[in-house]
């Protein structure tokens, strides 16, 4: 098996390699907010400052198929959902908004792929789902909730790494 992720920096990966790094957990499809106890309104997620913390909710984008953990409109997602952030080689420096378990973030930070990653498991997501590292069966659609009540939906299941 070609372990290209161990020898090719993210910035130099081909499009196919880049897409292969995605573990398919769909945590990036969750609504998130930055909390700073010194301000009364949640900050935007375009930057993070000292003392702020990102909270992930279990509110998923309505384009997410929660069984497959795939976007139903992947190629049009940023047009249909303007706040959807497409992670690219050019915005890797802003990867703080991705969960610590994100494979792009792990590689960017020099931590390697997690043991449950599909590339390490015959390109199957089953280990990821079994370890609870995907959003499968853990979310509600953003069409079904009042987004102003986001505090009621803070995700308590594993956002952090298992390994």
N, CA, C and O of each residue as an XYZ file, in Angstrom:
652
protein
N       0.843     -1.180      0.000
C       0.000      0.000      0.000
C       0.892      1.248      0.000
O       1.833      1.349      0.787
N       0.585      2.189     -0.887
C       1.321      3.443     -0.967
C       0.853      4.375      0.154
O      -0.275      4.866      0.128
N       1.708      4.610      1.120
C       1.369      5.485      2.240
C       1.825      6.915      1.921
O       2.666      7.491      2.611
N       1.242      7.463      0.857
C       1.628      8.789      0.360
C       1.515      9.872      1.421
O       2.278     10.838      1.394
N       0.587      9.734      2.348
C       0.380     10.738      3.396
C       1.569     10.827      4.346
O       1.710     11.807      5.077
N       2.431      9.798      4.336
C       3.611      9.818      5.189
C       4.816     10.469      4.507
O       5.770     10.876      5.171
N       4.764     10.563      3.181
C       5.913     11.089      2.438
C       5.618     12.363      1.654
O       6.540     13.086      1.274
N       4.349     12.640      1.412
C       3.971     13.814      0.618
C       3.324     14.856      1.513
O       2.297     14.579      2.133
N       3.898     16.044      1.595
C       3.258     17.106      2.385
C       1.883     17.442      1.810
O       1.672     17.338      0.602
N       0.967     17.835      2.654
C      -0.383     18.192      2.203
C      -0.352     19.173      1.038
O      -1.124     19.038      0.089
N       0.535     20.158      1.108
C       0.597     21.204      0.085
C       1.003     20.664     -1.288
O       0.754     21.312     -2.304
N       1.627     19.481     -1.327
C       2.122     18.921     -2.587
C       1.291     17.737     -3.085
O       1.622     17.136     -4.107
N       0.238     17.407     -2.384
C      -0.588     16.266     -2.782
C      -1.380     16.556     -4.050
O      -1.760     17.694     -4.323
N      -1.617     15.496     -4.815
C      -2.503     15.611     -5.974
C      -3.932     15.757     -5.441
O      -4.188     15.538     -4.257
N      -4.842     16.124     -6.318
C      -6.241     16.259     -5.908
C      -6.782     14.929     -5.365
O      -7.512     14.914     -4.374
N      -6.424     13.820     -6.013
C      -6.878     12.502     -5.564
C      -6.304     12.170     -4.186
O      -7.021     11.662     -3.324
N      -5.028     12.450     -3.974
C      -4.416     12.209     -2.670
C      -5.078     13.079     -1.604
O      -5.403     12.606     -0.515
N      -5.272     14.357     -1.932
C      -5.893     15.305     -1.005
C      -7.265     14.799     -0.572
O      -7.559     14.765      0.623
N      -8.094     14.412     -1.510
C      -9.437     13.921     -1.189
C      -9.358     12.637     -0.373
O     -10.209     12.397      0.483
N      -8.338     11.803     -0.628
C      -8.168     10.559      0.102
C      -7.832     10.753      1.567
O      -8.112      9.879      2.387
N      -7.237     11.884      1.908
C      -6.895     12.169      3.301
C      -8.159     12.351      4.141
O      -8.161     12.046      5.333
N      -9.210     12.837      3.536
C     -10.458     13.039      4.279
C     -10.927     11.699      4.832
O     -11.077     10.728      4.090
N     -11.158     11.654      6.144
C     -11.593     10.400      6.760
C     -13.085     10.167      6.604
O     -13.563      9.058      6.841
N     -13.834     11.198      6.207
C     -15.264     11.036      5.989
C     -16.087     11.028      7.262
O     -17.200     10.502      7.272
N     -15.563     11.599      8.331
C     -16.285     11.596      9.603
C     -17.465     12.565      9.605
O     -18.425     12.372     10.351
N     -17.400     13.602      8.775
C     -18.434     14.634      8.612
C     -18.531     15.594      9.791
O     -19.514     16.326      9.903
N     -17.539     15.609     10.665
C     -17.557     16.571     11.769
C     -17.440     18.001     11.263
O     -17.877     18.941     11.926
N     -16.844     18.159     10.080
C     -16.734     19.501      9.511
C     -18.107     20.034      9.089
O     -18.262     21.235      8.871
N     -19.091     19.160      8.974
C     -20.444     19.556      8.577
C     -21.302     19.972      9.764
O     -22.481     20.288      9.603
N     -20.718     19.972     10.944
C     -21.441     20.374     12.147
C     -21.370     21.880     12.327
O     -20.365     22.511     12.000
N     -22.441     22.443     12.848
C     -22.403     23.857     13.213
C     -21.524     23.978     14.450
O     -21.583     23.148     15.357
N     -20.717     25.019     14.468
C     -19.803     25.242     15.574
C     -19.807     26.725     15.919
O     -20.202     27.566     15.111
N     -19.367     27.026     17.119
C     -19.246     28.419     17.517
C     -18.044     28.565     18.425
O     -17.594     27.610     19.059
N     -17.540     29.775     18.472
C     -16.412     30.091     19.343
C     -16.961     30.779     20.575
O     -17.728     31.738     20.486
N     -16.554     30.274     21.722
C     -17.026     30.795     22.995
C     -15.895     31.549     23.683
O     -14.780     31.048     23.832
N     -16.217     32.745     24.089
C     -15.294     33.539     24.889
C     -16.133     34.103     26.019
O     -17.022     34.923     25.790
N     -15.858     33.673     27.216
C     -16.679     34.067     28.355
C     -16.668     35.569     28.620
O     -17.510     36.063     29.370
N     -15.741     36.297     28.026
C     -15.673     37.731     28.276
C     -16.599     38.533     27.362
O     -16.787     39.732     27.567
N     -17.186     37.866     26.340
C     -18.129     38.559     25.462
C     -19.485     37.899     25.576
O     -19.585     36.721     25.919
N     -20.532     38.661     25.288
C     -21.882     38.126     25.436
C     -22.377     37.418     24.181
O     -23.245     36.551     24.278
N     -21.865     37.751     23.035
C     -22.267     37.105     21.787
C     -21.169     36.152     21.334
O     -19.987     36.465     21.477
N     -21.541     34.985     20.784
C     -20.506     34.084     20.263
C     -19.739     34.750     19.119
O     -20.318     35.465     18.301
N     -18.456     34.509     19.076
C     -17.626     35.066     18.008
C     -17.819     34.255     16.727
O     -18.315     33.128     16.756
N     -17.423     34.843     15.620
C     -17.461     34.101     14.366
C     -16.312     33.105     14.355
O     -15.388     33.201     15.162
N     -16.377     32.146     13.435
C     -15.346     31.117     13.400
C     -14.287     31.385     12.339
O     -13.645     30.447     11.867
N     -14.088     32.646     11.952
C     -13.052     32.929     10.960
C     -11.676     33.142     11.591
O     -10.674     33.219     10.880
N     -11.625     33.235     12.899
C     -10.348     33.297     13.613
C     -10.602     32.910     15.057
O     -11.732     32.956     15.542
N      -9.539     32.533     15.729
C      -9.669     32.195     17.141
C      -8.591     32.953     17.904
O      -7.446     33.054     17.464
N      -8.980     33.473     19.039
C      -8.077     34.273     19.854
C      -7.781     33.547     21.159
O      -8.454     32.577     21.510
N      -6.775     34.022     21.867
C      -6.415     33.455     23.164
C      -7.634     33.519     24.082
O      -8.306     34.547     24.164
N      -7.909     32.423     24.764
C      -9.032     32.374     25.701
C     -10.338     31.924     25.076
O     -11.325     31.729     25.786
N     -10.363     31.756     23.769
C     -11.579     31.309     23.102
C     -11.536     29.799     22.901
O     -10.463     29.203     22.811
N     -12.697     29.200     22.832
C     -12.805     27.760     22.631
C     -13.868     27.486     21.578
O     -14.921     28.123     21.559
N     -13.579     26.533     20.706
C     -14.560     26.130     19.704
C     -15.446     25.054     20.298
O     -14.965     24.085     20.885
N     -16.740     25.235     20.140
C     -17.717     24.236     20.550
C     -18.379     23.700     19.293
O     -18.822     24.459     18.431
N     -18.438     22.391     19.206
C     -19.133     21.738     18.102
C     -20.511     21.352     18.600
O     -20.672     20.923     19.743
N     -21.496     21.505     17.745
C     -22.846     21.090     18.097
C     -23.162     19.793     17.360
O     -22.399     19.359     16.497
N     -24.274     19.186     17.700
C     -24.711     18.018     16.938
C     -25.715     18.434     15.865
O     -26.482     17.611     15.366
N     -25.701     19.703     15.520
C     -26.538     20.221     14.437
C     -25.734     20.129     13.151
O     -24.694     20.771     13.006
N     -26.227     19.327     12.224
C     -25.519     19.098     10.962
C     -26.148     19.895      9.832
O     -27.342     20.192      9.845
N     -25.334     20.228      8.873
C     -25.798     20.881      7.650
C     -26.875     20.008      7.012
O     -26.773     18.781      7.005
N     -27.892     20.647      6.484
C     -28.998     19.898      5.881
C     -28.600     19.150      4.613
O     -29.370     18.320      4.131
N     -27.428     19.419      4.065
C     -26.959     18.700      2.882
C     -26.290     17.369      3.240
O     -25.980     16.571      2.355
N     -26.070     17.134      4.524
C     -25.365     15.931      4.948
C     -26.293     14.718      4.970
O     -27.379     14.762      5.548
N     -25.849     13.641      4.334
C     -26.510     12.343      4.478
C     -25.903     11.739      5.741
O     -24.735     11.351      5.748
N     -26.690     11.661      6.801
C     -26.145     11.258      8.088
C     -25.878      9.759      8.203
O     -25.230      9.323      9.154
N     -26.356      8.981      7.271
C     -26.040      7.542      7.273
C     -24.681      7.291      6.621
O     -23.864      6.535      7.147
N     -24.446      7.926      5.479
C     -23.183      7.736      4.762
C     -22.101      8.710      5.201
O     -20.922      8.501      4.917
N     -22.497      9.773      5.894
C     -21.587     10.855      6.298
C     -20.973     11.533      5.076
O     -19.807     11.928      5.094
N     -21.756     11.659      4.032
C     -21.330     12.334      2.806
C     -22.268     13.487      2.491
O     -23.462     13.432      2.787
N     -21.720     14.518      1.895
C     -22.518     15.649      1.451
C     -23.307     15.234      0.211
O     -22.755     14.655     -0.724
N     -24.602     15.536      0.217
C     -25.448     15.160     -0.916
C     -25.246     16.072     -2.120
O     -25.679     15.747     -3.226
N     -24.594     17.210     -1.910
C     -24.344     18.178     -2.978
C     -22.889     18.643     -2.921
O     -22.609     19.841     -2.959
N     -21.975     17.692     -2.830
C     -20.573     18.003     -2.567
C     -19.996     19.064     -3.508
O     -19.375     20.019     -3.044
N     -20.186     18.915     -4.797
C     -19.558     19.851     -5.738
C     -20.195     21.240     -5.697
O     -19.559     22.213     -6.103
N     -21.422     21.352     -5.222
C     -22.100     22.652     -5.148
C     -22.230     23.179     -3.718
O     -22.873     24.204     -3.493
N     -21.628     22.490     -2.758
C     -21.877     22.802     -1.352
C     -21.572     24.241     -0.973
O     -22.323     24.837     -0.202
N     -20.503     24.812     -1.485
C     -20.152     26.175     -1.070
C     -21.043     27.220     -1.723
O     -21.138     28.349     -1.241
N     -21.686     26.852     -2.804
C     -22.668     27.750     -3.434
C     -23.996     27.659     -2.697
O     -24.620     28.679     -2.402
N     -24.427     26.438     -2.400
C     -25.705     26.221     -1.720
C     -25.668     26.633     -0.256
O     -26.679     27.067      0.297
N     -24.504     26.498      0.373
C     -24.321     26.868      1.784
C     -23.094     27.775      1.850
O     -21.979     27.304      2.077
N     -23.302     29.081      1.651
C     -22.161     30.006      1.578
C     -21.216     29.965      2.787
O     -20.029     30.260      2.648
N     -21.725     29.606      3.959
C     -20.850     29.533      5.134
C     -20.061     28.231      5.211
O     -19.238     28.063      6.111
N     -20.297     27.314      4.289
C     -19.525     26.074      4.236
C     -18.087     26.429      3.867
O     -17.836     27.126      2.884
N     -17.160     25.941      4.665
C     -15.748     26.226      4.421
C     -15.129     25.028      3.725
O     -15.114     23.918      4.256
N     -14.623     25.272      2.537
C     -13.937     24.222      1.798
C     -12.470     24.267      2.201
O     -11.772     25.247      1.941
N     -12.017     23.203      2.833
C     -10.622     23.133      3.237
C      -9.764     22.893      2.003
O     -10.002     21.958      1.238
N      -8.772     23.744      1.822
C      -7.881     23.658      0.661
C      -6.436     23.777      1.117
O      -6.155     24.081      2.277
N      -5.545     23.537      0.200
C      -4.123     23.688      0.510
C      -3.797     25.137      0.885
O      -2.898     25.387      1.687
N      -4.522     26.074      0.308
C      -4.220     27.485      0.562
C      -4.789     28.012      1.876
O      -4.356     29.064      2.347
N      -5.751     27.309      2.483
C      -6.268     27.806      3.763
C      -5.943     26.874      4.937
O      -6.582     26.942      5.987
N      -4.953     26.011      4.750
C      -4.543     25.092      5.815
C      -4.136     25.810      7.100
O      -4.314     25.273      8.193
N      -3.596     27.008      6.977
C      -3.170     27.736      8.173
C      -4.359     28.082      9.070
O      -4.172     28.415     10.240
N      -5.576     28.006      8.535
C      -6.777     28.299      9.316
C      -7.470     27.029      9.801
O      -8.671     27.045     10.070
N      -6.730     25.940      9.913
C      -7.313     24.632     10.204
C      -7.808     24.500     11.648
O      -8.358     23.461     12.013
N      -7.622     25.522     12.465
C      -8.049     25.475     13.858
C      -9.529     25.155     14.003
O      -9.936     24.628     15.038
N     -10.345     25.454     13.002
C     -11.784     25.235     13.117
C     -12.180     23.780     12.878
O     -13.329     23.399     13.101
N     -11.230     22.978     12.427
C     -11.500     21.553     12.240
C     -11.271     20.854     13.584
O     -10.420     21.280     14.364
N     -12.027     19.783     13.858
C     -11.834     19.102     15.137
C     -10.435     18.487     15.236
O      -9.833     18.160     14.214
N      -9.918     18.328     16.450
C      -8.583     17.751     16.625
C      -8.429     16.369     15.982
O      -7.311     15.962     15.662
N      -9.528     15.648     15.790
C      -9.466     14.321     15.177
C      -9.428     14.363     13.655
O      -9.245     13.324     13.021
N      -9.595     15.540     13.051
C      -9.592     15.679     11.586
C      -8.251     15.211     11.012
O      -7.188     15.608     11.487
N      -8.320     14.373      9.997
C      -7.086     13.822      9.416
C      -6.226     14.894      8.766
O      -4.999     14.814      8.833
N      -6.834     15.896      8.137
C      -6.052     16.997      7.573
C      -5.310     17.722      8.696
O      -4.119     18.012      8.588
N      -6.034     18.003      9.763
C      -5.417     18.706     10.889
C      -4.306     17.868     11.506
O      -3.234     18.388     11.817
N      -4.556     16.570     11.687
C      -3.533     15.694     12.276
C      -2.269     15.698     11.415
O      -1.164     15.814     11.945
N      -2.418     15.573     10.097
C      -1.239     15.583      9.225
C      -0.559     16.948      9.249
O       0.668     17.026      9.306
N      -1.337     18.011      9.207
C      -0.788     19.372      9.250
C       0.022     19.588     10.523
O       1.049     20.267     10.500
N      -0.441     19.007     11.641
C       0.232     19.154     12.926
C       1.298     18.083     13.155
O       1.905     18.036     14.225
N       1.532     17.218     12.155
C       2.575     16.204     12.255
C       2.213     14.997     13.105
O       3.107     14.309     13.598
N       0.921     14.721     13.291
C       0.496     13.631     14.164
C       0.126     12.346     13.416
O      -0.194     11.347     14.060
N       0.159     12.341     12.109
C      -0.178     11.130     11.356
C      -1.664     10.830     11.359
O      -2.446     11.506     12.027
N      -2.047      9.807     10.604
C      -3.455      9.416     10.535
C      -3.860      8.615     11.766
O      -3.041      7.895     12.337
N      -5.128      8.738     12.178
C      -5.594      7.941     13.317
C      -5.782      6.483     12.904
O      -5.972      6.187     11.724
N      -5.729      5.588     13.865
C      -5.828      4.152     13.582
C      -7.143      3.771     12.910
O      -7.203      2.761     12.208
N      -8.186      4.552     13.110
C      -9.500      4.251     12.545
C      -9.695      4.813     11.137
O     -10.760      4.622     10.550
N      -8.708      5.490     10.590
C      -8.840      6.118      9.265
C      -9.077      5.064      8.185
O      -8.445      4.008      8.206
N      -9.982      5.338      7.243
C     -10.241      4.382      6.158
C      -8.993      3.967      5.377
O      -8.896      2.812      4.962
N      -8.033      4.878      5.165
C      -6.820      4.501      4.438
C      -6.028      3.406      5.153
O      -5.260      2.682      4.520
N      -6.209      3.285      6.444
C      -5.513      2.261      7.224
C      -6.395      1.031      7.459
O      -5.992      0.088      8.139
N      -7.605      1.055      6.887
C      -8.576     -0.016      7.103
C      -9.250     -0.430      5.793
O     -10.476     -0.487      5.702
N      -8.429     -0.715      4.787
C      -8.920     -1.185      3.482
C      -9.958     -0.254      2.854
O     -10.897     -0.709      2.201
N      -9.780      1.058      3.058
C     -10.689      2.078      2.532
C     -12.125      1.913      3.013
O     -13.063      2.310      2.322
N     -12.297      1.339      4.175
C     -13.621      1.137      4.775
C     -13.795      2.108      5.942
O     -12.855      2.382      6.688
N     -15.022      2.623      6.082
C     -15.339      3.532      7.179
C     -15.845      2.802      8.424
O     -16.110      3.436      9.445
N     -15.979      1.492      8.349
C     -16.610      0.740      9.440
C     -15.894      0.920     10.782
O     -16.555      1.054     11.812
N     -14.564      0.925     10.790
C     -13.832      1.094     12.050
C     -14.103      2.491     12.611
O     -14.285      2.649     13.818
N     -14.130      3.488     11.753
C     -14.411      4.857     12.185
C     -15.797      4.933     12.828
O     -15.955      5.519     13.899
N     -16.797      4.343     12.177
C     -18.150      4.360     12.729
C     -18.223      3.590     14.052
O     -18.843      4.050     15.010
N     -17.586      2.418     14.097
C     -17.635      1.586     15.313
C     -16.962      2.262     16.499
O     -17.393      2.086     17.638
N     -15.914      3.030     16.244
C     -15.229      3.720     17.346
C     -15.927      5.023     17.730
O     -15.506      5.705     18.665
N     -16.986      5.364     17.014
C     -17.743      6.571     17.337
C     -17.105      7.852     16.851
O     -17.425      8.929     17.354
N     -16.214      7.763     15.889
C     -15.507      8.952     15.428
C     -16.196      9.666     14.265
O     -15.685     10.674     13.775
N     -17.331      9.168     13.821
C     -18.093      9.868     12.780
C     -19.361     10.454     13.397
O     -19.665     10.197     14.562
N     -20.088     11.231     12.625
C     -21.323     11.843     13.116
C     -22.532     10.924     12.936
O     -23.646     11.285     13.316
N     -22.320      9.755     12.368
C     -23.436      8.839     12.099
C     -24.288      8.620     13.357
O     -23.785      8.289     14.431
N     -25.608      8.821     13.174
C     -26.616      8.598     14.221
C     -26.457      9.515     15.438
O     -26.911      9.173     16.530
N     -25.819     10.669     15.260
C     -25.577     11.563     16.396
C     -26.064     12.981     16.155
O     -25.843     13.848     17.001
N     -26.711     13.246     15.042
C     -26.993     14.632     14.681
C     -28.471     14.896     14.407
O     -29.277     13.981     14.240
N     -28.785     16.181     14.371
C     -30.077     16.668     13.898
C     -29.783     17.632     12.762
O     -28.720     18.253     12.728
N     -30.703     17.757     11.850
C     -30.520     18.657     10.717
C     -30.746     20.102     11.139
O     -31.585     20.390     11.992
N     -29.989     20.999     10.533
C     -30.175     22.417     10.843
C     -31.535     22.936     10.377
O     -31.929     24.041     10.751
N     -32.247     22.168      9.579
C     -33.608     22.538      9.163
C     -34.631     22.210     10.240
O     -35.760     22.699     10.197
N     -34.235     21.372     11.220
C     -35.170     20.893     12.239
C     -35.008     21.546     13.602
O     -35.719     21.187     14.541
N     -34.089     22.496     13.732
C     -33.853     23.126     15.033
C     -33.788     24.642     14.882
O     -33.588     25.170     13.789
N     -33.960     25.310     15.986
C     -33.789     26.755     16.046
C     -32.308     27.014     16.316
O     -31.817     26.747     17.412
N     -31.607     27.528     15.324
C     -30.163     27.738     15.466
C     -29.813     28.751     16.554
O     -28.674     28.786     17.021
N     -30.766     29.563     16.955
C     -30.526     30.503     18.053
C     -30.362     29.759     19.386
O     -29.837     30.314     20.351
N     -30.807     28.519     19.428
C     -30.711     27.700     20.645
C     -29.534     26.729     20.575
O     -29.577     25.645     21.155
N     -28.481     27.130     19.859
C     -27.348     26.234     19.609
C     -26.709     25.699     20.885
O     -26.132     24.611     20.875
N     -26.802     26.451     21.990
C     -26.185     26.000     23.244
C     -26.779     24.679     23.719
O     -26.117     23.914     24.421
N     -28.020     24.412     23.339
C     -28.689     23.175     23.746
C     -28.195     21.966     22.962
O     -28.570     20.834     23.267
N     -27.369     22.192     21.969
C     -26.943     21.116     21.074
C     -25.429     20.891     21.073
O     -24.897     20.299     20.134
N     -24.745     21.345     22.088
C     -23.298     21.137     22.143
C     -23.005     19.640     22.144
O     -23.564     18.887     22.942
N     -22.133     19.227     21.252
C     -21.804     17.803     21.107
C     -20.969     17.334     22.280
O     -19.967     17.956     22.633
N     -21.386     16.241     22.878
C     -20.665     15.668     24.010
C     -19.939     14.385     23.622
O     -19.123     13.888     24.398
N     -20.213     13.844     22.454
C     -19.551     12.630     21.988
C     -18.183     12.996     21.425
O     -17.884     14.178     21.255
N     -17.350     11.999     21.133
C     -15.944     12.265     20.808
C     -15.705     13.220     19.645
O     -15.979     12.911     18.486
N     -15.193     14.368     19.993
C     -14.690     15.317     19.012
C     -13.164     15.224     19.036
O     -12.496     15.448     18.026
N     -12.638     14.894     20.191
C     -11.185     14.771     20.368
C     -10.679     13.482     19.722
O     -11.460     12.669     19.227
N      -9.386     13.318     19.736
C      -8.764     12.105     19.194
C      -8.917     10.931     20.145
O      -9.012     11.094     21.362
N      -8.939      9.753     19.558
C      -8.863      8.532     20.355
C      -7.424      8.068     20.456
O      -7.032      7.442     21.441
N      -6.635      8.377     19.432
C      -5.227      7.985     19.443
C      -4.376      9.023     18.738
O      -3.158      8.865     18.647
